[in-house]
Amino acid sequence: MAEYIIHCSDAPNGRKDTAADVHRWHKERGWDGIGYHYFITVDGHIECGRPEYWVGAHCRGHNEKIGVCLAGKDKFTDCQQQALKLLINHNATSVRGHYQYDKGKTCPNFDVEHWFYNGGDWPLLEK
C-alpha cells in the first residue's frame, strides 16, 4: 500500500511533454533529475520517473510518498484521469495534492481528495 501526492507540471495545457522533458528541466535547474516517480502525459501514458524504491524529490518533508505528475496546469484529459485511476486505485492508502502539504502551492489545481474519495469524477477535463 502506498501514499500518493499528485502534482501538475504547470506547463501549458495540452502540451505533449514527457517524463524525459521533466527530467531535463529538473537537471537544468541543477537538481539530480526528475523528482516524480510517475508522469502522466496528455495522451494518458504513464511514464516512469524515479524508481519507487528511490526517495522522491517532489514535496519537501514528504518525499517518501509516491509523486505523480500530470502534464499540464489546470485542464486535464479523460485519458489522464483514467491513467491516474489505474495507477493509484490498486494500492493507494491516501491520495493528496501538493497544495495540501505546501500552502504556497495550488498544484495540481483540483481537489484531489474529493476526486479520489468520491469515485474519481474528473473536475477539470480539457475541452
C-alpha positions as CSV (number, residue, x, y, z in Angstrom):
1,M,0.0,0.0,0.0
2,A,1.3,3.5,-0.8
3,E,0.6,7.1,-0.2
4,Y,0.5,9.4,-3.3
5,I,1.0,13.1,-3.8
6,I,-0.4,14.4,-7.1
7,H,1.2,17.3,-8.9
8,C,0.9,19.1,-12.3
9,S,3.8,20.1,-14.5
10,D,2.5,23.8,-14.6
11,A,3.2,23.7,-18.4
12,P,0.6,24.9,-20.9
13,N,-2.4,22.6,-21.1
14,G,-2.4,20.2,-23.9
15,R,1.4,20.3,-24.5
16,K,2.9,16.9,-25.3
17,D,5.5,16.8,-22.6
18,T,7.1,13.6,-21.4
19,A,9.0,12.4,-18.3
20,A,12.2,12.9,-20.3
21,D,11.3,16.6,-20.7
22,V,10.7,17.0,-16.9
23,H,14.0,15.2,-16.2
24,R,15.8,17.7,-18.5
25,W,14.0,20.7,-16.9
26,H,15.0,19.5,-13.4
27,K,18.6,18.8,-14.5
28,E,18.7,22.4,-16.0
29,R,17.8,23.7,-12.5
30,G,20.8,21.8,-11.0
31,W,18.8,19.1,-9.5
32,D,19.5,15.3,-9.7
33,G,16.8,14.8,-12.3
34,I,13.1,14.1,-12.3
35,G,11.8,14.2,-8.8
36,Y,8.5,12.4,-9.5
37,H,8.0,8.6,-9.6
38,Y,5.5,8.8,-12.4
39,F,4.5,11.3,-15.1
40,I,1.2,11.1,-17.0
41,T,1.2,12.6,-20.5
42,V,-1.8,14.3,-22.0
43,D,-2.4,11.1,-24.0
44,G,-2.7,9.1,-20.8
45,H,0.6,7.3,-21.0
46,I,2.1,6.5,-17.6
47,E,5.9,7.1,-17.8
48,C,8.3,6.2,-15.1
49,G,10.4,8.8,-13.4
50,R,12.4,7.8,-10.3
51,P,12.0,4.1,-9.3
52,E,9.6,3.8,-6.3
53,Y,12.5,2.5,-4.2
54,W,14.3,5.8,-4.5
55,V,13.2,8.7,-2.3
56,G,11.4,11.3,-4.4
57,A,12.2,15.0,-4.8
58,H,8.7,16.4,-5.2
59,C,7.4,17.6,-1.9
60,R,9.6,18.9,0.9
61,G,9.3,16.8,4.0
62,H,7.1,14.2,2.3
63,N,9.3,12.7,-0.4
64,E,8.8,9.1,1.0
65,K,5.4,9.3,-0.7
66,I,4.9,8.4,-4.3
67,G,5.0,11.5,-6.5
68,V,2.8,11.6,-9.6
69,C,2.8,14.5,-12.1
70,L,0.1,15.2,-14.6
71,A,1.2,17.1,-17.8
72,G,-0.5,20.5,-17.9
73,K,-1.6,23.2,-15.5
74,D,-5.3,23.0,-14.7
75,K,-7.2,21.2,-17.5
76,F,-6.5,17.5,-17.8
77,T,-7.7,15.0,-20.3
78,D,-10.0,12.0,-19.7
79,C,-7.0,9.8,-20.7
80,Q,-5.0,11.3,-17.9
81,Q,-7.9,10.7,-15.5
82,Q,-8.1,7.0,-16.5
83,A,-4.4,6.6,-16.2
84,L,-4.3,8.2,-12.8
85,K,-7.1,5.9,-11.6
86,L,-5.3,2.9,-13.0
87,L,-2.0,3.9,-11.3
88,I,-3.3,4.6,-7.8
89,N,-6.5,2.7,-7.3
90,H,-4.9,-0.7,-6.8
91,N,-2.8,0.1,-3.8
92,A,-3.4,3.7,-2.5
93,T,-3.9,4.3,1.2
94,S,-4.1,8.0,0.7
95,V,-4.0,10.5,-2.2
96,R,-3.5,14.2,-1.7
97,G,-2.5,17.2,-3.8
98,H,0.8,19.0,-3.5
99,Y,-1.1,22.1,-2.2
100,Q,-2.1,20.1,0.9
101,Y,1.5,19.9,2.0
102,D,2.7,23.4,0.8
103,K,0.2,26.2,1.3
104,G,2.1,28.3,-1.2
105,K,1.1,25.8,-4.0
106,T,-2.1,25.2,-5.9
107,C,-0.8,22.2,-7.7
108,P,-2.5,20.2,-9.2
109,N,-5.3,22.8,-9.3
110,F,-8.2,20.5,-8.4
111,D,-9.5,19.0,-5.1
112,V,-7.6,15.7,-5.1
113,E,-9.1,14.1,-2.0
114,H,-12.7,14.9,-3.3
115,W,-11.8,13.4,-6.6
116,F,-10.3,10.2,-5.1
117,Y,-12.8,9.6,-2.3
118,N,-15.8,10.3,-4.5
119,G,-15.2,7.8,-7.3
120,G,-12.8,9.8,-9.4
121,D,-15.2,12.1,-11.1
122,W,-12.9,14.4,-13.0
123,P,-13.4,18.1,-12.2
124,L,-11.3,19.7,-14.8
125,L,-11.5,18.0,-18.2
126,E,-9.9,19.8,-21.1
127,K,-12.5,20.8,-23.6
